[in-house]
Amino acid sequence: MPERDDYLDRYTSVKSIVGEALPFELVCTIGGVFAGVILVKMIDAIEMIPGLLVLVPAILGMRGNISCTLGSRLGSAIHLGLISRIERTPELINNVAGSLALSLIMSVVLGILAHIFTVALGMESVGVVVLVSIAVFAGVLSGLVLAVIAVVITIGAFKHGIDPDNVTTPALGTLGDVITMLMVFYATEVVIRIWHIIL
């Protein structure tokens, strides 16, 4: 099958891989810097909410792991012919629902662990309820946004003849950092405002 051989040669060539991935990697690098800028803007909030600094790297890692896994699973489903467009198929719904469930569960776990480790290391913690609230708010909302983005990027890339595996993971990793940092920022703003009202 010469057509299949030509496709496989193009799909697995260094030129194809670099050509498809490099532009996205460059954009993602810029996005990573933007996530750092958001973190700098949060310095005051981090100082006001003890334990938040322990939570931020963990929630960024969790968000990247879950969203990139979703993108990878969607890419596999597309290559297997289980998903071809954005529609309510069991494969698509189950993958997105599983991702959101993981986001909720792991956000609660991260909030608790952030409190435990902060206290265990002899540092002050704002309390488990506040840390869990911030983690759940940021984790679930960013998870919802990234699930939609994962579906659109994966299916859109495939429809335009681009291997989703080359673009989905870097895109979701970077967007995950930026979106999650924004959600953490907004969650901390809400917490600070509530504190001012109560106190």
N, C-alpha and C positions, 0 to 999 in steps of 0.2 A: 504494500500500500504506500506508493510514493507520497501521496498527499499527507498521510499520517506521519511519515518519516520527516517530511519537510517541516511539519508543525512541531514535532518533537525537537528537531534540530534548532529551530528558532526559539522554542520555549526554554531549552536548557543551555542556550549559548550565553557566554559571558557578556557579549554585547547586549543581548536582550535583557539580561538581569540588571546590568549596570544602567542601561538606558532607561528602563522602567523605574528602577528604585532610586537612582541618584537625585532626580528633581524633588522627589518626596522627602528624601533624607535631608536635603538642603533646607527645605521649608520647615521640616520638623526640628532641625537644629535651631532655627530662628524662633520657633515656637517654644523650645526648651528655655531659651534665654528670656522670653516673655513670661514664662512661668516663674523664673527667678525674680523678675521685676515685681510680680505680684507678691512674692514672698517678702521682698524688701518693704513693700507698702504695708505689710501686715506686722511689722516689727512692734509697733505700739500695742496692737491687739495681743500679740504673743506674750509681751511683757505683762499685760493686764490679766491674762488667763493662764495661770500656772498649770503646766502639764500639756499645753497645746503644742509646744515645740516637740514633745515626744510623739504626739499623735500625728503631726503633719507628714513626716516621711513614711510612716506606716500606712496611712490612708492613701498616699500617692502610689505606693507599691501595690497595695491591694487593688486599687482602681485600675492600674495598668495591667496587672495580672488577669483580672476578670474580663476586662474589655478586650484585651488582646486574645485571650482564649476564645471569647465569643467570635471575634473576627476570624480566627483560625478555623473554628468549627463551621462557620458560614462558608468560608472558602472551600473547605472539604466537601460540604453539602452541594455546593455549586459544581465542583469537579465531578462529583458522583451523579449529578443530574437530579438531585432531590429538590433543589431550589433553582429557579431560572428567572424569576421576577418577584417584585414586592407584592405579595398576596398572603392571605391568611391560610398558610399551609401548616400542618402539625409540626413539621421540621422547623420552620421559622418561629412559630409561636413558642414552641418548647425551648428552643435555644435562648430566645429573649427572656422568657419567664424564668428559666434556670439562672441566667445571668443576674436578673433583678433579685431573685431569692438569695443568691450568694452574696450580693451587695448588702442586703439587709442583715443577714446573719453575721457576716464578717465585720460590718460596721459596729454592731453591738459588741462583738468580741474585742475589736480594736479599742473601743472606748474604755472597756473594762481593763484591758491589758495596759493601756496608756496610764490609767490611774494607778494600777498596782505597781508598775515599774517606776513611776515617778516617786511614789511614796517609799518603795523599797530602796531607791537610791538616795533617800534622805532629802528629797526636794519637796517643795510645797506643791500640792495639787488643788485645783479648783473644785474637785469632787467628781465622783464617777457619773452622776446624773448629767452634769454639764458636758463632760467629755463624750459620753455616749450620745447625747443629743446632737452635738456638733458632728460627730462621726456619722450618725444616721442621716442627718440632713444632707451633709456633703456627699456621703457615699451613695445614697439612694437616688438623689436628684441627678448627680453626675452620671450615675449608672443608667438612668432613664434616657438622658440626653445622648450618651455614648452608644447605647443600644440602637437608637434610631440612626445615628451616624454610621455605626458599623454596618447596618443593613444597606444603607444608601451607598456607602463607599464600596462595599464588597460586590454588590450586584451591579452598580454603575461601572466599576472597573472592568468586570467581566464582559459587560455589554459593549464596552469600547475596545475590546480586544487586549486588555491589560490583565496580566496575571494578578489576581487579588492578593496572593501571598507576598508579592513584592511591595505592595503599597498599604495594605490594611494595618499590619502590625505597627510600622513606624508612625502612621497617621494616628491610630488610636492611642499609641503610647504618648505621643506629644499632646494631642487634644485632651487626653485623659488628665495629664498634668495640669494643663491650663484651666480646663473646666473644673476640675476638682479643687484647685487652688482658689478659683473664684467662688465656688460653693462654700469652701471653708471660710473664706473672707466674709461672705454674707452671713454665714451662720454665727461667726464670732461677733459681727456687728449687731445681730439680733440679741445675742446673749448680753452684750455690753449695755444695750438699750434697756433690756429687762432689768438688769442690775440697777441701773440709774433710777428706774421707776420704783423698784422695791426699796432701794436704799434712800 
